[in-house]
Amino acid sequence: MKKNKKQKDDFRKELDAYQAQGIPLWLDGEPSSPKEIWKAHKIAEDISYMRDYVPDSYGRLLRLEFDAVKKEDGYTQKL
């Protein structure tokens, strides 16, 4: 159980670091905060969140998106 809590803490720190670098964070198509994304991951039961690193034309990270997905019959479906 401690390992799971540490992973969540590490995830929150990672999100905070992206925000500190000025990289916008999005959750399900909307601008979001590290706290909102962390909380969504924490309470998710039947869904997972897929990361999408969106680059600019030079390959630099433009924004980081998290989209809810659900696995059914071996396929992943964006919600």
Backbone as CSV, one residue per row, in Angstrom:
resi,resn,N_x,N_y,N_z,CA_x,CA_y,CA_z,C_x,C_y,C_z
1,MET,0.820,-1.194,0.000,0.000,0.000,0.000,0.867,1.263,0.000
2,LYS,1.994,1.241,0.736,2.867,2.400,0.760,3.426,2.707,-0.623
3,LYS,3.754,1.661,-1.376,4.300,1.860,-2.709,3.285,2.586,-3.586
4,ASN,2.024,2.209,-3.519,0.982,2.853,-4.306,0.870,4.334,-3.937
5,LYS,0.923,4.652,-2.644,0.854,6.041,-2.196,2.065,6.811,-2.711
6,LYS,3.251,6.205,-2.678,4.448,6.869,-3.164,4.340,7.137,-4.658
7,GLN,3.790,6.179,-5.421,3.621,6.382,-6.849,2.716,7.576,-7.114
8,LYS,1.647,7.699,-6.352,0.746,8.827,-6.527,1.454,10.124,-6.196
9,ASP,2.247,10.119,-5.136,3.001,11.310,-4.779,3.995,11.674,-5.882
10,ASP,4.668,10.685,-6.438,5.605,10.919,-7.535,4.881,11.467,-8.758
11,PHE,3.696,10.937,-9.045,2.906,11.404,-10.182,2.536,12.870,-9.989
12,ARG,2.104,13.236,-8.806,1.742,14.633,-8.523,2.964,15.536,-8.676
13,LYS,4.109,15.094,-8.200,5.337,15.877,-8.347,5.691,16.063,-9.818
14,GLU,5.504,15.012,-10.599,5.780,15.088,-12.035,4.881,16.131,-12.697
15,LEU,3.585,16.102,-12.369,2.647,17.075,-12.931,3.020,18.497,-12.525
16,ASP,3.374,18.677,-11.265,3.788,19.995,-10.768,5.022,20.493,-11.525
17,ALA,5.952,19.585,-11.821,7.178,19.954,-12.543,6.858,20.408,-13.966
18,TYR,5.949,19.709,-14.639,5.544,20.142,-15.985,4.933,21.537,-15.927
19,GLN,4.066,21.762,-14.956,3.429,23.067,-14.818,4.474,24.152,-14.532
20,ALA,5.446,23.856,-13.687,6.495,24.813,-13.349,7.339,25.183,-14.579
21,GLN,7.432,24.262,-15.543,8.172,24.513,-16.786,7.319,25.268,-17.801
22,GLY,6.071,25.564,-17.430,5.184,26.304,-18.326,4.492,25.436,-19.359
23,ILE,4.502,24.132,-19.152,3.854,23.212,-20.091,2.395,23.041,-19.677
24,PRO,1.464,23.439,-20.551,0.047,23.319,-20.222,-0.370,21.853,-20.069
25,LEU,-1.224,21.612,-19.101,-1.764,20.283,-18.840,-3.251,20.289,-19.198
26,TRP,-3.690,19.226,-19.861,-5.093,19.116,-20.283,-5.660,17.801,-19.771
27,LEU,-6.925,17.829,-19.422,-7.644,16.637,-18.977,-8.944,16.548,-19.753
28,ASP,-9.103,15.484,-20.516,-10.311,15.257,-21.314,-10.692,16.478,-22.152
29,GLY,-9.688,17.053,-22.823,-9.942,18.146,-23.761,-10.069,19.526,-23.152
30,GLU,-9.798,19.664,-21.862,-9.910,20.953,-21.181,-8.616,21.280,-20.451
31,PRO,-8.205,22.572,-20.441,-7.056,22.946,-19.622,-7.306,22.538,-18.171
32,SER,-6.267,22.080,-17.504,-6.453,21.544,-16.170,-5.238,21.823,-15.298
33,SER,-5.381,21.564,-14.015,-4.288,21.758,-13.062,-3.723,20.394,-12.655
34,PRO,-2.513,20.387,-12.109,-1.971,19.123,-11.607,-2.905,18.467,-10.588
35,LYS,-3.501,19.256,-9.718,-4.393,18.709,-8.699,-5.613,18.034,-9.326
36,GLU,-6.212,18.660,-10.345,-7.391,18.071,-10.994,-7.035,16.755,-11.688
37,ILE,-5.895,16.724,-12.363,-5.479,15.506,-13.061,-5.144,14.415,-12.052
38,TRP,-4.416,14.754,-11.019,-4.058,13.789,-9.980,-5.318,13.210,-9.341
39,LYS,-6.282,14.072,-9.044,-7.523,13.620,-8.412,-8.310,12.692,-9.349
40,ALA,-8.377,13.034,-10.637,-9.084,12.189,-11.605,-8.460,10.798,-11.664
41,HIS,-7.126,10.735,-11.652,-6.440,9.440,-11.645,-6.731,8.675,-10.359
42,LYS,-6.776,9.400,-9.264,-6.972,8.778,-7.959,-8.349,8.126,-7.828
43,ILE,-9.384,8.767,-8.365,-10.743,8.243,-8.194,-11.204,7.353,-9.342
44,ALA,-10.423,7.256,-10.412,-10.807,6.441,-11.573,-10.907,4.973,-11.182
45,GLU,-12.012,4.336,-11.548,-12.193,2.918,-11.246,-12.213,2.072,-12.516
46,ASP,-13.147,2.322,-13.400,-13.307,1.497,-14.598,-12.616,2.087,-15.818
47,ILE,-11.891,3.178,-15.627,-11.207,3.812,-16.747,-9.740,4.032,-16.405
48,SER,-8.976,4.275,-17.443,-7.580,4.654,-17.310,-7.405,5.970,-18.059
49,TYR,-6.267,6.590,-17.865,-5.971,7.815,-18.600,-4.761,7.600,-19.486
50,MET,-4.923,7.959,-20.754,-3.857,7.833,-21.737,-3.144,9.175,-21.848
51,ARG,-1.830,9.142,-21.789,-1.037,10.364,-21.962,-0.810,10.618,-23.435
52,ASP,-0.831,11.882,-23.788,-0.496,12.276,-25.147,0.434,13.473,-25.057
53,TYR,1.678,13.266,-25.465,2.661,14.342,-25.472,2.529,15.060,-26.817
54,VAL,2.042,16.284,-26.795,1.787,17.030,-28.026,2.979,17.945,-28.305
55,PRO,3.711,17.676,-29.414,4.891,18.483,-29.734,4.545,19.659,-30.656
56,ASP,5.440,20.656,-30.670,5.308,21.716,-31.662,6.047,21.259,-32.926
57,SER,6.154,22.128,-33.918,6.768,21.736,-35.191,8.269,21.459,-35.063
58,TYR,8.875,21.849,-33.945,10.299,21.590,-33.712,10.533,20.379,-32.821
59,GLY,9.456,19.711,-32.404,9.576,18.526,-31.566,9.618,18.822,-30.076
60,ARG,9.463,20.099,-29.707,9.439,20.465,-28.286,8.037,20.215,-27.736
61,LEU,7.976,19.883,-26.468,6.690,19.588,-25.838,5.850,20.852,-25.755
62,LEU,4.706,20.818,-26.413,3.779,21.946,-26.454,2.784,21.864,-25.302
63,ARG,2.248,20.654,-25.075,1.330,20.414,-23.956,1.258,18.918,-23.675
64,LEU,0.752,18.592,-22.498,0.587,17.207,-22.088,-0.896,16.983,-21.832
65,GLU,-1.470,16.030,-22.551,-2.900,15.760,-22.439,-3.135,14.396,-21.799
66,PHE,-4.196,14.320,-21.011,-4.647,13.070,-20.415,-6.090,12.859,-20.849
67,ASP,-6.347,11.743,-21.515,-7.695,11.430,-21.986,-8.170,10.112,-21.391
68,ALA,-9.414,10.116,-20.920,-10.005,8.907,-20.349,-10.195,7.866,-21.437
69,VAL,-9.803,6.632,-21.139,-9.990,5.507,-22.055,-10.539,4.324,-21.265
70,LYS,-11.244,3.470,-21.966,-11.815,2.277,-21.349,-11.467,1.089,-22.225
71,LYS,-11.030,-0.010,-21.598,-10.712,-1.223,-22.348,-11.926,-2.135,-22.375
72,GLU,-12.287,-2.554,-23.583,-13.382,-3.502,-23.767,-12.980,-4.502,-24.833
73,ASP,-13.079,-5.762,-24.519,-12.788,-6.836,-25.467,-11.419,-6.675,-26.129
74,GLY,-10.429,-6.257,-25.345,-9.079,-6.132,-25.876,-8.800,-4.852,-26.636
75,TYR,-9.789,-3.989,-26.805,-9.609,-2.725,-27.510,-9.676,-1.562,-26.538
76,THR,-8.928,-0.521,-26.819,-8.970,0.674,-26.001,-9.832,1.704,-26.711
77,GLN,-10.770,2.257,-25.981,-11.717,3.208,-26.554,-11.632,4.525,-25.797
78,LYS,-11.427,5.619,-26.525,-11.403,6.949,-25.904,-12.822,7.331,-25.533
79,LEU,-12.995,7.845,-24.327,-14.326,8.227,-23.867,-14.641,9.657,-24.219
